[in-house]
């Protein structure tokens, strides 16, 4: 009888230890998926504009009035102001130089001076390299690093996709396929009014879609994926 009681107690202790380890690992996993809250930024009224050409920023540093965040696993982005003689508005661009190949790694550079609901936003970009992806994107109505809209091009796939990112999960809901080059400057532009989102590539409309996932004002930013090394210039944001 005593042996049975001892065995039962040993079994009970082992079960409690296993449960504790499971809860600990689950808690660590949950924490790793959490992202910091974004610092609030004032909602901009119609007609207010911001233009970022990075020419008065210090080379080798992240531009002022921006912060870097990441969706998913992998290394943080490396966003630096660098000189580029080919820049649309020389001398400087902002470059995402980290080539971490983690496939689900999304890195963002967020503008902190304002939040926008209805807006017209555009940026010039040049995809430089990438074997997993060769992407450039515009983020808008961003709530935090896990919740936002993004329109992105991928020069390896010759396509443009519009995504909603909810709780860190990226889901496409509109897109277009067309040829695009690497090492060349192009323009990506978004008009978002109410629930209608129109996306342009080099001035040509490529996507016209509606979605109600994010209806509140949010921040705007730049975006790349996985090992994409991409340069950006002339980010223009106008509240509508």
C-alpha positions, 0 to 999 in steps of 0.5 A: 500500500505504501509503495502505491502511495509513493508511486502515486505521489511521484506521478503527481509531482511529475505531472505538476512539473510537466504542466509548469514547463508547458505553461512557462514555454507557452508564456514565453511564446506568447510574449515573443509575439507581442509588440510594443504599443506605438507612441500616439501621433496627432491625427492630421487634418485634410490638406496637411502634408509631410515630405521626407527626402532624407537629404538633411539627415546624418548619413549612417543613422536612422532618420529622425522622426521615424522608428523601426519595428518588425512583424514576425521572427528574425532580425530587426531591420537596419534602416540607415540614411546613405548617399546614392548618386542615383537618388530621385532627389540626391544626395541621400536615400534611406536604405533597409540593408539587413539581409536576414533571409527569414521568410516571414520577417517583415521590417517596417520604418514608421513615420512618427509625426502624424496619423492619417485616416484618409490619405494619399501617400507615395514613395520612390524605391529601388530594389537592390538585392534579395534571394528570398524576396526583393520587396518594397512596400507602403504601410498605412493605417498602422495600429502597431507592428502587428496590425496594418495595411501594406501594399508591396511589390516583389521584383522576383515575382513580378507582382503587386499585392495589397495585404491586411496584417492582423495580429501579425498574420499577413493576408492578401485581398487584392493584387496585380501581376506585371513586369518590373525591374531591379536596380531601377527607381520606381514609384509606389502610391496609395490613395485610401479614402474610407474603405476604398484603396487604390494603388499605383505603380509608376502612375498607373492604377494597378489595384482598386479594392475595398476593405473594412478591417482598419477604419481608424487613423493610423501611422504610415511607413516603409516596408520590406520582407525577408532578405530584401535590400531596398532603397527609398526616397521622397516619401510624401504623405497628404491627409485627405 
